[in-house]
């Protein structure tokens, strides 16, 4: 089923389709922008201008589904032609950080730092 993410008045995003909900953007997302990660591998950057009540999206990495950006009264809307199993929104300009590409492969890579948790584990 296709899904849509569209801006609403009051710095909110409406998700419709596979997931039906409204997400209020945090002050950090309003100041620095936000990133949306979708289960198909799509990563989207977003900015919401509170003064103009306008939202802009840009696809940072295309996933398995088809993502298209169209216009609506409050700015951009994102249409996803793929089933969504999960979606995550992270606030801040560092939420989506392209890694350096020293070999010039031309493919977007993302840095992800994961701290290992060793508490409670026993040596084999």
ROFI-860335 format. One record per residue (C-alpha): y, z, x. Coordinates in steps of 0.2 Angstrom, whole numbers, plus 5000, padded with zeros to 4 digits. Layout:
BEGIN
YZX;...
This chain:
BEGIN
500050005000;501749965006;502950105010;504850125011;506050235020;507850225012;509350335015;510050445001;511750524999;511950695007;511050645024;509350635017;507950505018;506850455003;505050405007;504150304994;502450214993;500950305001;502050465003;503350514990;504550644997;506350675002;506750735020;508450815023;509050775040;509450925052;511150945060;510350895077;509750725069;511550695062;512350735079;511150645091;510050535080;508150545076;506550465079;505150425066;503350405071;502150325059;500250335060;500050145063;500950165080;502650115074;504150215082;505850195074;507550255080;508850315067;510650365066;511550435050;513450425049;513950565038;515750515036;515250335030;513650395022;512750255031;511050255040;510450135053;508650105059;507950005074;506149975078;505850045095;503950005096;502949895083;501349975077;499849885069;500849865052;502349755049;503949845049;505549765042;507249825041;508349775026;510049825019;510449945004;511950024997;511850175010;511450065026;509750005032;508050035023;506350025032;504949935024;503149965031;501749845026;500349965031;499450125024;500350285030;499150425035;500550535042;502350525047;503450635058;505250645061;506050725076;507850755079;508850725095;509250585107;507750635118;506450625104;506050455109;506250425128;505650255136;504850285152;505250185168;504350015170;504249995189;503049855188;504049755175;502649745163;503849725149;502949835137;503749995130;502950155136;503450325130;503450485141;502450625133;502450795141;501050905135;500751085141;498951125143;498451285135;497151385145;497351555136;495651605130;494651475139;493151525150;492651435165;490951335164;
